[in-house]
Amino acid sequence: MMMTAPRIRLIQSTLVDGDIGRNLDCALQTIAAARGETDLVVFSETYVSGFPTPANVARLAEPLDGPSISAVRAAAKEAGVSVVIGFAENDGGRFYNTAVLIDESGAVLLKYRKTHLYESDEGVFERGDAFPVCDWHGVRVGLLICFDLEFPETARMLARNGAELIVIADGMMNPYGHVHRRMIPVRAMENQVAVVMANRVGEGERYTFCGQSQAVDPDGERIAIADAAREDVLDVTLDLEAVARAREAFRYVDLAALAPVPARHA
């Protein structure tokens, strides 16, 4: 049965690059505090480790069944909430910028590896190559990570795979905050999906992050947006029946699948 109005909590917080203990402790406390208050807690890109570098990624990256994600799974189960969180994944010595969706039983429903690597990812992570979706309480969910959303094909792939809700773990920095602020409503509208994004904020080792976590409905209307300069917790309730309403008259995804019209030549 579809959860037609899931409660989603977007966590916009500072992180310490390279300090897994500090970042993970903040995540576990945040999850515990969400008990009974929301259905899904969303954290930002590489939340567990902060941004690794070529010099420290081997030390900071962990397998999916490593101690950090295992602790998040246990916390989600204890609190009875679902969680999306980003981490540096070590898969047999190959490193990925990864986000996972964990349900309230502690099960990993979805794993997504960032497909579009930003300059700070190059030489650190390998590129993901898939756009999986999963069923979460009757809602089809897909994940993206930061730079991914700047390419229309990524959200379109998720929509064509059945996504009704796209969750973005972001790590957008100054002075480019306007890019994601403007693009997210477009991604929602052109795919007729709901989109939520949790961004980092404050100083990091290399960047200053710009916040403005937000939620947008399938018509591209912004439901809520956080401040650009401070930590924040943004609670939103999504009406996912709006997805069906947006697609009643026509479906952009289906129309985009049509063969292109041949070019006319003089």
C-alpha positions as CSV (number, residue, x, y, z in Angstrom):
1,M,0.0,0.0,0.0
2,M,1.4,3.4,-1.0
3,M,2.3,5.8,1.8
4,T,0.6,8.7,0.1
5,A,2.1,11.4,2.4
6,P,5.4,10.3,3.8
7,R,7.1,12.5,6.3
8,I,10.7,13.3,5.3
9,R,13.3,15.0,7.5
10,L,16.2,16.7,5.6
11,I,19.4,17.1,7.6
12,Q,21.5,20.1,6.7
13,S,24.6,19.9,8.9
14,T,28.3,20.6,9.1
15,L,30.7,17.8,8.8
16,V,34.4,17.3,9.5
17,D,36.3,15.9,6.6
18,G,38.1,12.7,7.6
19,D,36.5,12.3,11.0
20,I,34.3,9.3,10.8
21,G,33.8,9.1,14.6
22,R,32.4,12.6,14.9
23,N,30.2,12.5,11.7
24,L,28.8,9.0,12.5
25,D,28.0,10.0,16.1
26,C,26.0,13.0,14.8
27,A,24.1,10.8,12.4
28,L,23.3,8.2,15.0
29,Q,22.0,10.9,17.4
30,T,20.0,12.4,14.7
31,I,18.4,9.1,13.8
32,A,17.6,8.3,17.4
33,A,15.9,11.8,17.8
34,A,13.7,11.1,14.8
35,R,11.8,8.3,16.4
36,G,8.1,8.8,15.9
37,E,8.6,12.2,14.2
38,T,9.3,11.2,10.6
39,D,9.3,8.3,8.2
40,L,12.6,9.0,6.4
41,V,15.8,10.9,7.5
42,V,18.0,12.1,4.6
43,F,21.7,13.0,5.1
44,S,24.1,14.6,2.6
45,E,26.8,13.3,0.3
46,T,29.6,11.2,2.0
47,Y,28.2,12.1,5.3
48,V,30.0,9.4,7.2
49,S,33.6,10.3,6.1
50,G,33.3,13.8,4.7
51,F,35.1,14.2,1.4
52,P,38.1,11.8,1.1
53,T,41.2,12.6,-0.9
54,P,43.4,10.3,-2.9
55,A,45.7,10.1,0.1
56,N,43.1,8.9,2.7
57,V,40.3,7.2,0.8
58,A,41.7,3.8,1.5
59,R,41.6,4.5,5.2
60,L,38.2,6.2,5.2
61,A,36.2,4.0,2.8
62,E,34.3,1.0,4.2
63,P,32.4,-1.9,2.7
64,L,28.6,-1.9,2.8
65,D,28.7,-4.4,5.7
66,G,31.4,-2.3,7.5
67,P,31.0,-0.8,11.0
68,S,29.6,2.6,10.0
69,I,26.7,1.4,7.8
70,S,26.1,-1.4,10.2
71,A,25.7,1.1,13.0
72,V,23.3,3.2,10.9
73,R,21.2,0.1,10.1
74,A,21.0,-0.7,13.8
75,A,20.0,2.9,14.7
76,A,17.3,2.9,12.0
77,K,15.8,-0.3,13.3
78,E,16.0,1.0,16.9
79,A,14.3,4.3,16.0
80,G,11.8,2.7,13.5
81,V,12.7,5.2,10.8
82,S,14.2,4.9,7.3
83,V,17.5,6.6,6.4
84,V,19.3,7.8,3.3
85,I,23.0,8.5,3.9
86,G,26.1,8.9,1.8
87,F,29.4,7.2,2.5
88,A,32.7,6.3,0.9
89,E,32.4,2.7,-0.2
90,N,35.2,0.2,-0.4
91,D,34.3,-2.7,-2.7
92,G,37.3,-5.0,-2.7
93,G,39.7,-2.2,-3.0
94,R,37.7,-0.2,-5.5
95,F,36.2,3.0,-4.1
96,Y,32.8,4.6,-4.8
97,N,30.9,7.7,-3.7
98,T,27.8,5.8,-2.6
99,A,24.4,6.5,-1.0
100,V,22.0,3.9,0.5
101,L,18.4,3.7,1.5
102,I,17.9,1.8,4.7
103,D,14.3,1.0,5.8
104,E,12.9,1.0,9.4
105,S,13.8,-2.7,9.8
106,G,17.5,-2.0,9.1
107,A,17.4,-3.6,5.7
108,V,19.3,-2.0,2.8
109,L,16.7,-1.4,0.1
110,L,18.8,0.5,-2.4
111,K,22.5,1.3,-3.1
112,Y,23.5,3.9,-5.6
113,R,27.0,4.8,-6.8
114,K,27.6,8.3,-8.1
115,T,27.7,8.2,-11.9
116,H,29.0,11.8,-12.6
117,L,32.3,12.5,-10.8
118,Y,33.1,16.1,-9.9
119,E,36.7,17.3,-9.8
120,S,37.0,16.5,-6.1
121,D,35.9,12.9,-6.9
122,E,38.4,12.3,-9.7
123,G,41.3,10.2,-8.6
124,V,39.4,9.2,-5.5
125,F,36.3,7.3,-6.7
126,E,35.3,5.2,-9.6
127,R,32.2,5.9,-11.5
128,G,28.9,4.1,-10.9
129,D,27.0,2.8,-13.9
130,A,23.4,2.0,-12.9
131,F,20.2,3.8,-11.9
132,P,18.4,1.4,-9.7
133,V,15.0,2.1,-8.0
134,C,13.2,0.3,-5.2
135,D,9.8,0.1,-3.6
136,W,9.6,1.9,-0.2
137,H,6.2,1.7,1.4
138,G,4.6,1.4,-2.1
139,V,6.5,4.4,-3.5
140,R,9.2,3.9,-6.2
141,V,12.3,5.7,-5.0
142,G,15.6,6.5,-6.8
143,L,18.8,8.1,-5.5
144,L,21.2,10.7,-7.0
145,I,24.3,12.3,-5.5
146,C,25.2,16.0,-6.0
147,F,26.8,16.5,-9.5
148,D,24.6,13.8,-10.9
149,L,21.6,16.1,-10.9
150,E,23.2,18.6,-13.2
151,F,22.6,16.2,-16.1
152,P,19.0,15.7,-17.2
153,E,19.7,12.1,-18.2
154,T,20.2,10.9,-14.7
155,A,16.8,11.9,-13.3
156,R,15.2,10.8,-16.6
157,M,16.8,7.3,-16.2
158,L,15.3,7.0,-12.7
159,A,11.9,8.2,-14.0
160,R,12.0,5.7,-16.9
161,N,12.9,3.0,-14.3
162,G,9.7,3.9,-12.4
163,A,10.8,6.4,-9.8
164,E,8.1,8.6,-8.3
165,L,10.4,10.1,-5.7
166,I,14.1,11.1,-6.2
167,V,16.2,11.6,-3.1
168,I,19.4,13.6,-3.5
169,A,22.4,13.4,-1.1
170,D,24.1,16.7,-2.0
171,G,27.5,18.3,-1.4
172,M,27.0,21.6,-3.2
173,M,29.5,24.4,-2.4
174,N,29.7,28.2,-2.8
175,P,29.5,30.0,-5.1
176,Y,27.4,27.6,-7.1
177,G,24.4,27.2,-4.8
178,H,22.1,28.8,-7.4
179,V,22.8,25.9,-9.8
180,H,21.1,23.2,-7.7
181,R,18.5,25.6,-6.3
182,R,17.3,26.2,-9.9
183,M,17.8,22.8,-11.4
184,I,16.0,20.7,-8.8
185,P,12.5,22.1,-9.6
186,V,13.2,21.5,-13.3
187,R,14.2,17.9,-12.7
188,A,11.0,17.4,-10.7
189,M,8.8,19.0,-13.4
190,E,10.4,17.5,-16.5
191,N,10.0,14.0,-15.0
192,Q,6.8,14.6,-13.0
193,V,8.4,13.2,-9.8
194,A,8.8,14.6,-6.3
195,V,12.4,15.5,-5.4
196,V,14.0,16.1,-2.0
197,M,17.6,17.1,-1.4
198,A,19.8,17.3,1.8
199,N,22.9,19.4,1.4
200,R,25.9,20.0,3.6
201,V,26.6,23.5,5.0
202,G,29.5,25.3,6.5
203,E,33.3,25.0,6.2
204,G,35.1,21.9,4.9
205,E,38.7,21.3,4.2
206,R,38.4,22.4,0.6
207,Y,35.0,24.0,0.1
208,T,32.4,26.0,1.9
209,F,29.0,24.3,1.5
210,C,25.9,26.3,0.7
211,G,22.9,24.5,2.3
212,Q,19.6,25.3,0.8
213,S,18.2,21.8,1.3
214,Q,14.8,21.6,-0.3
215,A,11.7,19.6,-1.3
216,V,9.9,20.1,-4.6
217,D,6.6,18.6,-5.9
218,P,6.0,17.0,-9.3
219,D,4.9,20.3,-10.8
220,G,8.2,21.9,-9.9
221,E,6.7,23.9,-7.1
222,R,9.1,24.3,-4.1
223,I,7.5,23.0,-0.9
224,A,10.3,24.1,1.4
225,I,13.9,25.3,1.4
226,A,16.4,25.7,4.2
227,D,18.8,28.5,4.9
228,A,22.0,28.9,3.0
229,A,24.3,29.6,5.9
230,R,23.4,27.5,8.9
231,E,22.6,24.0,10.1
232,D,18.9,23.2,9.8
233,V,16.4,20.4,10.0
234,L,13.7,20.6,7.3
235,D,10.6,18.6,7.9
236,V,8.3,18.1,4.9
237,T,5.3,16.0,4.2
238,L,5.0,14.9,0.5
239,D,1.7,14.3,-1.2
240,L,2.8,11.5,-3.6
241,E,-0.7,11.3,-5.1
242,A,0.5,14.5,-6.8
243,V,2.7,12.4,-9.0
244,A,-0.4,10.6,-10.5
245,R,-2.2,13.9,-10.9
246,A,0.8,15.5,-12.7
247,R,0.8,12.5,-15.1
248,E,-3.0,12.4,-15.8
249,A,-3.0,14.5,-19.0
250,F,0.4,13.3,-20.4
251,R,3.6,11.7,-19.3
252,Y,6.9,13.5,-20.2
253,V,8.8,10.2,-19.8
254,D,6.6,8.4,-22.3
255,L,6.7,11.2,-24.8
256,A,10.5,11.5,-24.6
257,A,10.8,7.8,-25.5
258,L,9.3,8.5,-28.9
259,A,11.7,8.3,-31.9
260,P,13.1,11.7,-32.9
261,V,11.6,13.5,-35.9
262,P,14.1,13.3,-38.8
263,A,15.9,16.6,-39.6
264,R,14.7,18.4,-42.7
265,H,17.3,19.2,-45.3
266,A,17.0,22.0,-47.8
